[in-house]
Amino acid sequence: MVDGQPEDRISFGTARARWVLAATALGSGMAFLDGTVVNVALPAMGEDLDADMAGLQWIVNGYMLMLAALILLSGSLGDRLGRRRTFVAGVIWFALASLVCAVAPNLEVMVAGRILQGIGGALLTPGSLAILQTTFAHSDRSKAVGAWSGLTSVAAAVGPFVGGSLVDSGSWRWIFLLNLPIALVTVLITLRHVPETRDETAAGKLDLTGALLATLGLAGLTYGLISAGERGFGDPVVMTTLVAGVFALAVFVEVERRSSHPMLPPGIFKNLRFTGANLVTVVVYGALGTATFLVVVYLQTALGYDALTAGASLLPLTLLMLTLSGYAGELSERIGARIPMTAGPLLMAGGFLLMLRIEPDSGYISDVLPGVFILGLGLVATVAPLTATVLSSVEDHHAGIASGVNNAIARSAQLMAVAAIPMAAGITGEVYRDPVAFSNSFGTVLWISAVLAVAGGVIAWITLGTRRPVAPSPVVHHRHCALEAPPLSSTRATARS
């Protein structure tokens, strides 16, 4: 089917629709599940692989690096080569990379496996939404995406329990082996029940140069910032990689500006609201990514939580997003995005500051939960209006790429923040193994995160203005768990259909 005709589309509620939903939700859910369980397992992985803080940062950032750099390219790849084919390739790639991680004898192999996982994640994550958008009847797409969003969010919710249980009762290696049977079932269902679709009207070449430059630039900055924590900025290798990273990103911007087929069209940033929303994304998701990365580690090393309890400690974030995100989106449609996107980051800052109460002898209910709860409310107030602003700030035919850009920017922000903020706070080397030293530095991380969140609120107030624009097309606010990045929109295919 070549972006099939209406009569070829699948109706929601049919047997075939359930199979397509199962395939796409299993594939994406596998990636979302992996993202949550890895954070829970970091202390155990660090112990077995003899990894210091820089090693833990690379375990997280190796995956995020490739996901941020390639997620925009993969959508175009699916349009040209076939969305089912690209999705299946991503699932298989992710599974094989998971096997590499599961058997990794040392940190270097583990990081290599995580980098490979990032490539697979970039292929399968946008592909699952594209499959739904091009196989379901137009009137049923919102239902399909809503069901997909709910199912994949369940994976994020159960991730801490699954990861914690496997780490506590067996080995952290099982969190990666778990992906293999999920991937096998996903591939079998996809090949049997999901039709192939592609866009025969897709013009221009793939922006491989842009993807390469983005990868090199982000990799250079990530390596330089993480290494600076151990060697200092005066080290020649650190300075060389930082300069090379900045240079590669500068060339990337110029290539995108001149390209006839850019994966990141510079013109969309001419809209102040779109630019403002993405600046808010940078600071808010940078703060969120670093804090959530370190909180689970801190609870295990400084407070003595087991992996299951530490992972479950952030579950209120997921539950609040799943319960309230749809209502927050509807509220922003009525009153505009400026107020919730200003108040949301300020609430997040309050949550970070409440976490300053967490010390080695703290209790969960009295000291951990209040900060997590307020942080969750702030995230609820921020994400749905942010997504709606991104979509309403561009033309209908640019909605898909705008959503992809916003998602990639969020992941890039987390990548840079996880590399830089622990260094700025003094969490380097073996500091994270020392409860007292880690406690002191953890407080600095929370202050930095709070300042970034406040900056997000200020940016939103300045750039979003007082007038609420009319969205070029209705924005349906599904329940979701957008802890890693704002949810991807599937509207690009709608505009073409």
DAZI-V837865 format. One record per residue. N is the residue number from 0. RES is the residue in one letter. PHI is phi in whole degrees, -180 to 180 (* if undefined). PSI is psi in degrees with one decimal (* if undefined). OMEGA is omega as a letter, one per 40 degrees, with the letter a starting at -180 (NA if undefined). Layout:
n=N res=RES phi=PHI psi=PSI omega=OMEGA
n=N res=RES phi=PHI psi=PSI omega=OMEGA
This chain:
n=0 res=M phi=* psi=125.3 omega=i
n=1 res=V phi=-97 psi=88.7 omega=a
n=2 res=D phi=42 psi=61.4 omega=a
n=3 res=G phi=-41 psi=158.7 omega=i
n=4 res=Q phi=-72 psi=160.4 omega=a
n=5 res=P phi=-51 psi=-37.0 omega=a
n=6 res=E phi=-71 psi=-16.3 omega=a
n=7 res=D phi=-89 psi=-8.1 omega=a
n=8 res=R phi=-76 psi=159.5 omega=a
n=9 res=I phi=-93 psi=139.5 omega=i
n=10 res=S phi=-93 psi=138.2 omega=i
n=11 res=F phi=-64 psi=139.0 omega=i
n=12 res=G phi=97 psi=-12.1 omega=i
n=13 res=T phi=-81 psi=167.5 omega=a
n=14 res=A phi=-62 psi=-41.8 omega=a
n=15 res=R phi=-66 psi=-36.7 omega=i
n=16 res=A phi=-62 psi=-40.1 omega=i
n=17 res=R phi=-65 psi=-36.5 omega=i
n=18 res=W phi=-67 psi=-42.7 omega=i
n=19 res=V phi=-63 psi=-43.3 omega=i
n=20 res=L phi=-63 psi=-40.4 omega=i
n=21 res=A phi=-62 psi=-44.3 omega=a
n=22 res=A phi=-64 psi=-49.6 omega=a
n=23 res=T phi=-69 psi=-37.8 omega=i
n=24 res=A phi=-70 psi=-37.7 omega=i
n=25 res=L phi=-64 psi=-44.8 omega=a
n=26 res=G phi=-63 psi=-52.2 omega=i
n=27 res=S phi=-67 psi=-39.6 omega=i
n=28 res=G phi=-61 psi=-34.8 omega=i
n=29 res=M phi=-60 psi=-44.3 omega=i
n=30 res=A phi=-67 psi=-42.7 omega=i
n=31 res=F phi=-65 psi=-41.4 omega=i
n=32 res=L phi=-61 psi=-44.0 omega=a
n=33 res=D phi=-62 psi=-38.5 omega=a
n=34 res=G phi=-63 psi=-34.3 omega=a
n=35 res=T phi=-83 psi=-37.8 omega=a
n=36 res=V phi=-73 psi=-29.2 omega=a
n=37 res=V phi=-64 psi=-43.4 omega=i
n=38 res=N phi=-59 psi=-40.3 omega=a
n=39 res=V phi=-64 psi=-34.5 omega=a
n=40 res=A phi=-89 psi=-2.4 omega=a
n=41 res=L phi=-56 psi=-47.9 omega=i
n=42 res=P phi=-59 psi=-42.6 omega=i
n=43 res=A phi=-65 psi=-40.1 omega=i
n=44 res=M phi=-65 psi=-41.4 omega=i
n=45 res=G phi=-62 psi=-38.0 omega=i
n=46 res=E phi=-66 psi=-47.0 omega=a
n=47 res=D phi=-71 psi=-36.6 omega=a
n=48 res=L phi=-96 psi=5.4 omega=i
n=49 res=D phi=55 psi=49.7 omega=a
n=50 res=A phi=-101 psi=133.9 omega=i
n=51 res=D phi=-87 psi=-168.3 omega=a
n=52 res=M phi=-60 psi=-39.1 omega=i
n=53 res=A phi=-60 psi=-37.8 omega=i
n=54 res=G phi=-64 psi=-42.7 omega=i
n=55 res=L phi=-63 psi=-39.2 omega=i
n=56 res=Q phi=-61 psi=-40.3 omega=a
n=57 res=W phi=-71 psi=-32.4 omega=i
n=58 res=I phi=-62 psi=-39.1 omega=i
n=59 res=V phi=-76 psi=-47.9 omega=a
n=60 res=N phi=-78 psi=-23.0 omega=i
n=61 res=G phi=-59 psi=-42.1 omega=i
n=62 res=Y phi=-70 psi=-47.6 omega=a
n=63 res=M phi=-64 psi=-33.0 omega=a
n=64 res=L phi=-58 psi=-53.1 omega=a
n=65 res=M phi=-72 psi=-34.2 omega=i
n=66 res=L phi=-63 psi=-46.2 omega=a
n=67 res=A phi=-65 psi=-39.6 omega=a
n=68 res=A phi=-77 psi=-29.6 omega=a
n=69 res=L phi=-113 psi=-7.1 omega=a
n=70 res=I phi=-65 psi=-31.5 omega=i
n=71 res=L phi=-72 psi=-39.8 omega=a
n=72 res=L phi=-66 psi=-35.4 omega=a
n=73 res=S phi=-66 psi=-31.4 omega=i
n=74 res=G phi=-62 psi=-44.0 omega=i
n=75 res=S phi=-67 psi=-35.1 omega=i
n=76 res=L phi=-62 psi=-42.7 omega=i
n=77 res=G phi=-66 psi=-38.3 omega=i
n=78 res=D phi=-59 psi=-37.8 omega=a
n=79 res=R phi=-88 psi=-46.7 omega=a
n=80 res=L phi=-90 psi=-14.8 omega=a
n=81 res=G phi=116 psi=129.6 omega=a
n=82 res=R phi=-74 psi=-38.8 omega=i
n=83 res=R phi=-65 psi=-43.7 omega=a
n=84 res=R phi=-60 psi=-44.7 omega=a
n=85 res=T phi=-66 psi=-40.9 omega=i
n=86 res=F phi=-63 psi=-47.2 omega=i
n=87 res=V phi=-62 psi=-42.6 omega=i
n=88 res=A phi=-60 psi=-41.0 omega=i
n=89 res=G phi=-65 psi=-41.4 omega=a
n=90 res=V phi=-64 psi=-45.8 omega=i
n=91 res=I phi=-65 psi=-43.7 omega=i
n=92 res=W phi=-60 psi=-44.8 omega=a
n=93 res=F phi=-62 psi=-41.0 omega=a
n=94 res=A phi=-66 psi=-45.2 omega=i
n=95 res=L phi=-64 psi=-38.9 omega=i
n=96 res=A phi=-65 psi=-35.1 omega=i
n=97 res=S phi=-63 psi=-37.3 omega=i
n=98 res=L phi=-64 psi=-40.2 omega=i
n=99 res=V phi=-59 psi=-44.4 omega=i
n=100 res=C phi=-64 psi=-40.4 omega=a
n=101 res=A phi=-65 psi=-32.8 omega=a
n=102 res=V phi=-103 psi=7.5 omega=a
n=103 res=A phi=-57 psi=122.4 omega=i
n=104 res=P phi=-84 psi=-14.8 omega=a
n=105 res=N phi=-152 psi=176.5 omega=a
n=106 res=L phi=-65 psi=-38.7 omega=a
n=107 res=E phi=-61 psi=-44.3 omega=i
n=108 res=V phi=-68 psi=-37.8 omega=i
n=109 res=M phi=-60 psi=-47.0 omega=a
n=110 res=V phi=-64 psi=-40.2 omega=i
n=111 res=A phi=-61 psi=-42.2 omega=i
n=112 res=G phi=-64 psi=-38.8 omega=i
n=113 res=R phi=-68 psi=-36.7 omega=i
n=114 res=I phi=-62 psi=-43.6 omega=i
n=115 res=L phi=-65 psi=-37.9 omega=i
n=116 res=Q phi=-60 psi=-38.2 omega=i
n=117 res=G phi=-61 psi=-37.5 omega=i
n=118 res=I phi=-64 psi=-46.0 omega=i
n=119 res=G phi=-62 psi=-41.3 omega=i
n=120 res=G phi=-62 psi=-38.3 omega=i
n=121 res=A phi=-66 psi=-31.1 omega=i
n=122 res=L phi=-77 psi=-39.5 omega=a
n=123 res=L phi=-91 psi=-27.9 omega=a
n=124 res=T phi=-65 psi=-55.8 omega=i
n=125 res=P phi=-71 psi=-25.3 omega=a
n=126 res=G phi=-64 psi=-33.7 omega=a
n=127 res=S phi=-66 psi=-41.8 omega=i
n=128 res=L phi=-68 psi=-39.1 omega=i
n=129 res=A phi=-63 psi=-36.7 omega=i
n=130 res=I phi=-63 psi=-45.4 omega=i
n=131 res=L phi=-61 psi=-42.0 omega=a
n=132 res=Q phi=-69 psi=-30.1 omega=a
n=133 res=T phi=-102 psi=-4.0 omega=i
n=134 res=T phi=-110 psi=-26.0 omega=a
n=135 res=F phi=-89 psi=149.3 omega=i
n=136 res=A phi=-59 psi=147.8 omega=a
n=137 res=H phi=-54 psi=-41.9 omega=a
n=138 res=S phi=-71 psi=-16.1 omega=a
n=139 res=D phi=-106 psi=-0.1 omega=a
n=140 res=R phi=-64 psi=-42.1 omega=a
n=141 res=S phi=-62 psi=-40.5 omega=i
n=142 res=K phi=-63 psi=-43.1 omega=a
n=143 res=A phi=-65 psi=-46.0 omega=a
n=144 res=V phi=-66 psi=-37.1 omega=i
n=145 res=G phi=-63 psi=-42.7 omega=i
n=146 res=A phi=-65 psi=-42.4 omega=i
n=147 res=W phi=-61 psi=-44.5 omega=a
n=148 res=S phi=-62 psi=-43.0 omega=i
n=149 res=G phi=-66 psi=-42.1 omega=a
n=150 res=L phi=-67 psi=-42.7 omega=a
n=151 res=T phi=-70 psi=-30.4 omega=i
n=152 res=S phi=-68 psi=-30.8 omega=i
n=153 res=V phi=-60 psi=-37.8 omega=i
n=154 res=A phi=-61 psi=-41.6 omega=i
n=155 res=A phi=-66 psi=-35.1 omega=a
n=156 res=A phi=-71 psi=-40.2 omega=a
n=157 res=V phi=-85 psi=-12.6 omega=a
n=158 res=G phi=-52 psi=-50.9 omega=a
n=159 res=P phi=-60 psi=-35.5 omega=i
n=160 res=F phi=-71 psi=-43.7 omega=i
n=161 res=V phi=-64 psi=-50.1 omega=a
n=162 res=G phi=-63 psi=-45.6 omega=a
n=163 res=G phi=-63 psi=-41.3 omega=i
n=164 res=S phi=-64 psi=-43.0 omega=a
n=165 res=L phi=-67 psi=-39.8 omega=i
n=166 res=V phi=-68 psi=-44.2 omega=a
n=167 res=D phi=-73 psi=-35.1 omega=a
n=168 res=S phi=-100 psi=-17.0 omega=a
n=169 res=G phi=-137 psi=-100.1 omega=a
n=170 res=S phi=-152 psi=150.4 omega=i
n=171 res=W phi=-61 psi=-22.0 omega=a
n=172 res=R phi=-64 psi=-24.9 omega=a
n=173 res=W phi=-68 psi=-23.1 omega=a
n=174 res=I phi=-67 psi=-26.3 omega=i
n=175 res=F phi=-88 psi=-36.4 omega=i
n=176 res=L phi=-65 psi=-27.0 omega=i
n=177 res=L phi=-60 psi=-27.6 omega=a
n=178 res=N phi=-70 psi=-24.0 omega=a
n=179 res=L phi=-66 psi=-51.9 omega=i
n=180 res=P phi=-66 psi=-34.0 omega=i
n=181 res=I phi=-62 psi=-44.0 omega=a
n=182 res=A phi=-65 psi=-40.7 omega=a
n=183 res=L phi=-62 psi=-47.3 omega=i
n=184 res=V phi=-63 psi=-41.6 omega=a
n=185 res=T phi=-61 psi=-45.7 omega=a
n=186 res=V phi=-65 psi=-43.3 omega=a
n=187 res=L phi=-63 psi=-43.2 omega=i
n=188 res=I phi=-66 psi=-42.9 omega=a
n=189 res=T phi=-63 psi=-47.2 omega=a
n=190 res=L phi=-66 psi=-29.3 omega=a
n=191 res=R phi=-88 psi=-33.8 omega=a
n=192 res=H phi=-121 psi=-14.9 omega=a
n=193 res=V phi=-98 psi=123.2 omega=i
n=194 res=P phi=-73 psi=153.0 omega=i
n=195 res=E phi=-83 psi=137.9 omega=i
n=196 res=T phi=-136 psi=148.9 omega=i
n=197 res=R phi=-152 psi=166.6 omega=a
n=198 res=D phi=-108 psi=101.8 omega=a
n=199 res=E phi=-71 psi=-12.9 omega=i
n=200 res=T phi=-91 psi=-4.8 omega=a
n=201 res=A phi=-60 psi=123.2 omega=a
n=202 res=A phi=-111 psi=160.5 omega=i
n=203 res=G phi=83 psi=167.3 omega=a
n=204 res=K phi=-87 psi=161.0 omega=i
n=205 res=L phi=-66 psi=141.4 omega=a
n=206 res=D phi=-84 psi=66.3 omega=a
n=207 res=L phi=-68 psi=-36.1 omega=i
n=208 res=T phi=-62 psi=-45.3 omega=i
n=209 res=G phi=-62 psi=-42.7 omega=i
n=210 res=A phi=-63 psi=-41.1 omega=i
n=211 res=L phi=-65 psi=-45.2 omega=a
n=212 res=L phi=-65 psi=-40.5 omega=i
n=213 res=A phi=-63 psi=-42.2 omega=i
n=214 res=T phi=-64 psi=-46.9 omega=a
n=215 res=L phi=-64 psi=-41.4 omega=a
n=216 res=G phi=-64 psi=-48.7 omega=i
n=217 res=L phi=-66 psi=-38.0 omega=i
n=218 res=A phi=-65 psi=-42.5 omega=i
n=219 res=G phi=-62 psi=-45.7 omega=i
n=220 res=L phi=-66 psi=-40.9 omega=a
n=221 res=T phi=-63 psi=-48.2 omega=a
n=222 res=Y phi=-62 psi=-43.9 omega=a
n=223 res=G phi=-64 psi=-43.2 omega=a
n=224 res=L phi=-70 psi=-40.7 omega=i
n=225 res=I phi=-68 psi=-42.8 omega=a
n=226 res=S phi=-67 psi=-30.0 omega=a
n=227 res=A phi=-63 psi=-27.6 omega=i
n=228 res=G phi=-65 psi=-27.6 omega=a
n=229 res=E phi=-98 psi=-38.0 omega=a
n=230 res=R phi=-105 psi=-19.2 omega=a
n=231 res=G phi=87 psi=159.0 omega=a
n=232 res=F phi=-73 psi=-13.9 omega=i
n=233 res=G phi=-79 psi=-10.4 omega=a
n=234 res=D phi=-68 psi=132.7 omega=a
n=235 res=P phi=-59 psi=-38.9 omega=i
n=236 res=V phi=-66 psi=-41.9 omega=i
n=237 res=V phi=-61 psi=-49.6 omega=a
n=238 res=M phi=-65 psi=-39.3 omega=a
n=239 res=T phi=-63 psi=-45.2 omega=a
n=240 res=T phi=-69 psi=-36.4 omega=i
n=241 res=L phi=-65 psi=-45.4 omega=i
n=242 res=V phi=-65 psi=-42.0 omega=i
n=243 res=A phi=-63 psi=-38.9 omega=i
n=244 res=G phi=-65 psi=-44.9 omega=i
n=245 res=V phi=-63 psi=-42.5 omega=a
n=246 res=F phi=-63 psi=-43.6 omega=a
n=247 res=A phi=-63 psi=-40.0 omega=i
n=248 res=L phi=-70 psi=-34.7 omega=i
n=249 res=A phi=-65 psi=-42.3 omega=i
n=250 res=V phi=-66 psi=-37.8 omega=i
n=251 res=F phi=-57 psi=-46.9 omega=i
n=252 res=V phi=-60 psi=-42.9 omega=a
n=253 res=E phi=-67 psi=-40.7 omega=i
n=254 res=V phi=-63 psi=-43.1 omega=i
n=255 res=E phi=-65 psi=-35.6 omega=a
n=256 res=R phi=-67 psi=-34.3 omega=a
n=257 res=R phi=-93 psi=-17.4 omega=a
n=258 res=S phi=-72 psi=145.9 omega=i
n=259 res=S phi=-85 psi=-8.9 omega=a
n=260 res=H phi=-141 psi=57.8 omega=a
n=261 res=P phi=-73 psi=144.5 omega=i
n=262 res=M phi=-79 psi=-18.2 omega=i
n=263 res=L phi=-127 psi=86.5 omega=a
n=264 res=P phi=-65 psi=113.9 omega=a
n=265 res=P phi=-62 psi=-26.7 omega=a
n=266 res=G phi=-61 psi=-26.7 omega=a
n=267 res=I phi=-69 psi=-17.6 omega=i
n=268 res=F phi=-82 psi=-0.6 omega=i
n=269 res=K phi=-70 psi=-20.9 omega=i
n=270 res=N phi=-80 psi=121.8 omega=a
n=271 res=L phi=-63 psi=-39.0 omega=a
n=272 res=R phi=-66 psi=-41.8 omega=i
n=273 res=F phi=-64 psi=-45.8 omega=i
n=274 res=T phi=-63 psi=-43.2 omega=i
n=275 res=G phi=-62 psi=-43.6 omega=i
n=276 res=A phi=-61 psi=-37.8 omega=i
n=277 res=N phi=-75 psi=-30.8 omega=i
n=278 res=L phi=-66 psi=-40.6 omega=i
n=279 res=V phi=-60 psi=-41.9 omega=i
n=280 res=T phi=-58 psi=-43.4 omega=a
n=281 res=V phi=-59 psi=-53.2 omega=a
n=282 res=V phi=-75 psi=-38.1 omega=a
n=283 res=V phi=-70 psi=-47.2 omega=a
n=284 res=Y phi=-76 psi=-26.1 omega=i
n=285 res=G phi=-63 psi=-45.5 omega=i
n=286 res=A phi=-66 psi=-45.8 omega=a
n=287 res=L phi=-64 psi=-45.0 omega=a
n=288 res=G phi=-62 psi=-41.9 omega=a
n=289 res=T phi=-69 psi=-44.6 omega=a
n=290 res=A phi=-64 psi=-46.4 omega=a
n=291 res=T phi=-68 psi=-31.8 omega=i
n=292 res=F phi=-61 psi=-43.0 omega=a
n=293 res=L phi=-89 psi=-26.5 omega=a
n=294 res=V phi=-60 psi=-47.2 omega=a
n=295 res=V phi=-65 psi=-38.7 omega=i
n=296 res=V phi=-65 psi=-43.8 omega=a
n=297 res=Y phi=-63 psi=-42.7 omega=a
n=298 res=L phi=-63 psi=-32.9 omega=a
n=299 res=Q phi=-81 psi=-39.7 omega=a
n=300 res=T phi=-87 psi=-34.9 omega=a
n=301 res=A phi=-97 psi=-33.5 omega=a
n=302 res=L phi=-103 psi=-7.8 omega=i
n=303 res=G phi=78 psi=18.1 omega=i
n=304 res=Y phi=-66 psi=147.2 omega=i
n=305 res=D phi=-78 psi=172.0 omega=a
n=306 res=A phi=-63 psi=-39.5 omega=a
n=307 res=L phi=-64 psi=-46.5 omega=a
n=308 res=T phi=-67 psi=-40.7 omega=i
n=309 res=A phi=-65 psi=-43.0 omega=i
n=310 res=G phi=-64 psi=-41.4 omega=a
n=311 res=A phi=-70 psi=-16.5 omega=a
n=312 res=S phi=-63 psi=-27.5 omega=i
n=313 res=L phi=-97 psi=5.5 omega=a
n=314 res=L phi=-58 psi=-34.8 omega=i
n=315 res=P phi=-56 psi=-31.2 omega=i
n=316 res=L phi=-59 psi=-48.3 omega=a
n=317 res=T phi=-65 psi=-44.5 omega=a
n=318 res=L phi=-65 psi=-40.3 omega=i
n=319 res=L phi=-64 psi=-42.1 omega=i
n=320 res=M phi=-64 psi=-43.2 omega=a
n=321 res=L phi=-66 psi=-36.4 omega=a
n=322 res=T phi=-81 psi=-38.8 omega=a
n=323 res=L phi=-113 psi=-9.7 omega=a
n=324 res=S phi=-62 psi=-39.4 omega=i
n=325 res=G phi=-63 psi=-42.2 omega=i
n=326 res=Y phi=-66 psi=-37.5 omega=i
n=327 res=A phi=-64 psi=-39.3 omega=i
n=328 res=G phi=-64 psi=-42.5 omega=i
n=329 res=E phi=-65 psi=-38.1 omega=i
n=330 res=L phi=-64 psi=-41.9 omega=a
n=331 res=S phi=-66 psi=-28.5 omega=i
n=332 res=E phi=-67 psi=-31.5 omega=a
n=333 res=R phi=-83 psi=-42.0 omega=a
n=334 res=I phi=-107 psi=-4.6 omega=a
n=335 res=G phi=92 psi=165.2 omega=a
n=336 res=A phi=-88 psi=-17.5 omega=a
n=337 res=R phi=-61 psi=-48.1 omega=a
n=338 res=I phi=-68 psi=-51.7 omega=i
n=339 res=P phi=-64 psi=-34.7 omega=a
n=340 res=M phi=-78 psi=-11.7 omega=i
n=341 res=T phi=-88 psi=-46.4 omega=a
n=342 res=A phi=-69 psi=-36.4 omega=a
n=343 res=G phi=-59 psi=-54.5 omega=i
n=344 res=P phi=-61 psi=-33.4 omega=i
n=345 res=L phi=-66 psi=-39.5 omega=i
n=346 res=L phi=-63 psi=-41.7 omega=i
n=347 res=M phi=-59 psi=-41.9 omega=i
n=348 res=A phi=-61 psi=-41.2 omega=i
n=349 res=G phi=-62 psi=-38.1 omega=i
n=350 res=G phi=-63 psi=-43.4 omega=i
n=351 res=F phi=-60 psi=-43.0 omega=a
n=352 res=L phi=-69 psi=-34.1 omega=i
n=353 res=L phi=-64 psi=-29.1 omega=i
n=354 res=M phi=-70 psi=-12.2 omega=i
n=355 res=L phi=-61 psi=-18.5 omega=i
n=356 res=R phi=-75 psi=-13.5 omega=a
n=357 res=I phi=-75 psi=116.2 omega=i
n=358 res=E phi=-131 psi=170.1 omega=a
n=359 res=P phi=-54 psi=-23.7 omega=a
n=360 res=D phi=-109 psi=19.3 omega=a
n=361 res=S phi=-77 psi=154.4 omega=i
n=362 res=G phi=-99 psi=157.1 omega=a
n=363 res=Y phi=-70 psi=-50.9 omega=a
n=364 res=I phi=-64 psi=-42.9 omega=a
n=365 res=S phi=-82 psi=-30.4 omega=a
n=366 res=D phi=-122 psi=-31.7 omega=a
n=367 res=V phi=-91 psi=-49.3 omega=a
n=368 res=L phi=-60 psi=-43.3 omega=a
n=369 res=P phi=-56 psi=-45.2 omega=i
n=370 res=G phi=-65 psi=-42.0 omega=i
n=371 res=V phi=-63 psi=-41.0 omega=a
n=372 res=F phi=-65 psi=-47.5 omega=i
n=373 res=I phi=-66 psi=-39.1 omega=i
n=374 res=L phi=-60 psi=-41.4 omega=i
n=375 res=G phi=-64 psi=-41.5 omega=i
n=376 res=L phi=-62 psi=-40.8 omega=i
n=377 res=G phi=-64 psi=-39.0 omega=i
n=378 res=L phi=-67 psi=-40.4 omega=i
n=379 res=V phi=-59 psi=-45.8 omega=a
n=380 res=A phi=-68 psi=-21.4 omega=a
n=381 res=T phi=-94 psi=-46.5 omega=a
n=382 res=V phi=-71 psi=-49.2 omega=a
n=383 res=A phi=-63 psi=-46.0 omega=i
n=384 res=P phi=-62 psi=-33.7 omega=i
n=385 res=L phi=-64 psi=-46.8 omega=i
n=386 res=T phi=-61 psi=-43.8 omega=i
n=387 res=A phi=-63 psi=-38.4 omega=i
n=388 res=T phi=-65 psi=-42.5 omega=i
n=389 res=V phi=-59 psi=-44.4 omega=a
n=390 res=L phi=-73 psi=-36.0 omega=a
n=391 res=S phi=-82 psi=-7.1 omega=a
n=392 res=S phi=-92 psi=-3.3 omega=a
n=393 res=V phi=-129 psi=167.6 omega=i
n=394 res=E phi=-65 psi=155.4 omega=a
n=395 res=D phi=-52 psi=-44.2 omega=a
n=396 res=H phi=-74 psi=-8.6 omega=i
n=397 res=H phi=-103 psi=2.2 omega=a
n=398 res=A phi=-62 psi=-43.0 omega=a
n=399 res=G phi=-64 psi=-46.5 omega=a
n=400 res=I phi=-68 psi=-34.7 omega=i
n=401 res=A phi=-63 psi=-43.1 omega=i
n=402 res=S phi=-64 psi=-41.7 omega=i
n=403 res=G phi=-63 psi=-40.6 omega=i
n=404 res=V phi=-61 psi=-45.4 omega=a
n=405 res=N phi=-62 psi=-41.0 omega=i
n=406 res=N phi=-65 psi=-43.1 omega=i
n=407 res=A phi=-66 psi=-37.6 omega=i
n=408 res=I phi=-65 psi=-40.6 omega=i
n=409 res=A phi=-61 psi=-43.7 omega=a
n=410 res=R phi=-69 psi=-37.2 omega=i
n=411 res=S phi=-65 psi=-38.4 omega=i
n=412 res=A phi=-63 psi=-43.5 omega=i
n=413 res=Q phi=-65 psi=-39.5 omega=i
n=414 res=L phi=-57 psi=-50.4 omega=a
n=415 res=M phi=-68 psi=-39.5 omega=a
n=416 res=A phi=-67 psi=-43.7 omega=i
n=417 res=V phi=-64 psi=-29.1 omega=i
n=418 res=A phi=-76 psi=-37.8 omega=a
n=419 res=A phi=-98 psi=-42.1 omega=a
n=420 res=I phi=-67 psi=-42.9 omega=i
n=421 res=P phi=-57 psi=-38.6 omega=i
n=422 res=M phi=-63 psi=-45.6 omega=a
n=423 res=A phi=-63 psi=-30.2 omega=a
n=424 res=A phi=-88 psi=-5.2 omega=i
n=425 res=G phi=87 psi=14.0 omega=i
n=426 res=I phi=-90 psi=84.7 omega=a
n=427 res=T phi=-129 psi=166.0 omega=i
n=428 res=G phi=56 psi=-128.0 omega=a
n=429 res=E phi=-99 psi=15.1 omega=a
n=430 res=V phi=-56 psi=-38.0 omega=a
n=431 res=Y phi=-67 psi=-15.4 omega=i
n=432 res=R phi=-86 psi=-12.8 omega=a
n=433 res=D phi=-99 psi=108.6 omega=a
n=434 res=P phi=-56 psi=-40.3 omega=a
n=435 res=V phi=-70 psi=-49.9 omega=a
n=436 res=A phi=-64 psi=-40.9 omega=i
n=437 res=F phi=-64 psi=-40.0 omega=a
n=438 res=S phi=-61 psi=-44.0 omega=i
n=439 res=N phi=-64 psi=-45.0 omega=a
n=440 res=S phi=-72 psi=-32.3 omega=i
n=441 res=F phi=-62 psi=-36.3 omega=i
n=442 res=G phi=-61 psi=-38.4 omega=i
n=443 res=T phi=-65 psi=-39.5 omega=i
n=444 res=V phi=-59 psi=-43.5 omega=a
n=445 res=L phi=-65 psi=-38.7 omega=i
n=446 res=W phi=-65 psi=-43.2 omega=i
n=447 res=I phi=-62 psi=-43.7 omega=i
n=448 res=S phi=-63 psi=-39.7 omega=i
n=449 res=A phi=-65 psi=-42.1 omega=i
n=450 res=V phi=-63 psi=-42.9 omega=i
n=451 res=L phi=-62 psi=-42.2 omega=a
n=452 res=A phi=-64 psi=-41.8 omega=i
n=453 res=V phi=-61 psi=-40.9 omega=i
n=454 res=A phi=-60 psi=-37.4 omega=i
n=455 res=G phi=-62 psi=-41.8 omega=i
n=456 res=G phi=-64 psi=-40.7 omega=i
n=457 res=V phi=-65 psi=-43.7 omega=i
n=458 res=I phi=-61 psi=-43.0 omega=i
n=459 res=A phi=-62 psi=-43.3 omega=a
n=460 res=W phi=-63 psi=-37.9 omega=a
n=461 res=I phi=-77 psi=-42.4 omega=a
n=462 res=T phi=-92 psi=-22.5 omega=a
n=463 res=L phi=-88 psi=-15.0 omega=i
n=464 res=G phi=67 psi=-174.5 omega=a
n=465 res=T phi=-101 psi=-19.8 omega=a
n=466 res=R phi=-87 psi=138.1 omega=i
n=467 res=R phi=-95 psi=115.8 omega=a
n=468 res=P phi=-72 psi=156.2 omega=i
n=469 res=V phi=-86 psi=123.6 omega=a
n=470 res=A phi=-64 psi=141.5 omega=i
n=471 res=P phi=-64 psi=-22.8 omega=i
n=472 res=S phi=-150 psi=154.4 omega=a
n=473 res=P phi=-59 psi=138.5 omega=i
n=474 res=V phi=-104 psi=117.7 omega=i
n=475 res=V phi=-93 psi=123.4 omega=a
n=476 res=H phi=-97 psi=98.6 omega=i
n=477 res=H phi=-84 psi=157.4 omega=i
n=478 res=R phi=-73 psi=137.1 omega=a
n=479 res=H phi=-155 psi=169.8 omega=i
n=480 res=C phi=-124 psi=91.3 omega=a
n=481 res=A phi=-100 psi=58.5 omega=a
n=482 res=L phi=-81 psi=-28.3 omega=i
n=483 res=E phi=-89 psi=-34.6 omega=a
n=484 res=A phi=-168 psi=159.1 omega=i
n=485 res=P phi=-58 psi=147.8 omega=a
n=486 res=P phi=-63 psi=139.7 omega=i
n=487 res=L phi=-68 psi=143.5 omega=i
n=488 res=S phi=-95 psi=146.5 omega=i
n=489 res=S phi=-104 psi=22.6 omega=a
n=490 res=T phi=-82 psi=-10.5 omega=a
n=491 res=R phi=-62 psi=-45.0 omega=i
n=492 res=A phi=-67 psi=-32.0 omega=i
n=493 res=T phi=-62 psi=-41.6 omega=a
n=494 res=A phi=-64 psi=-29.1 omega=a
n=495 res=R phi=-87 psi=-21.7 omega=a
n=496 res=S phi=-78 psi=* omega=NA
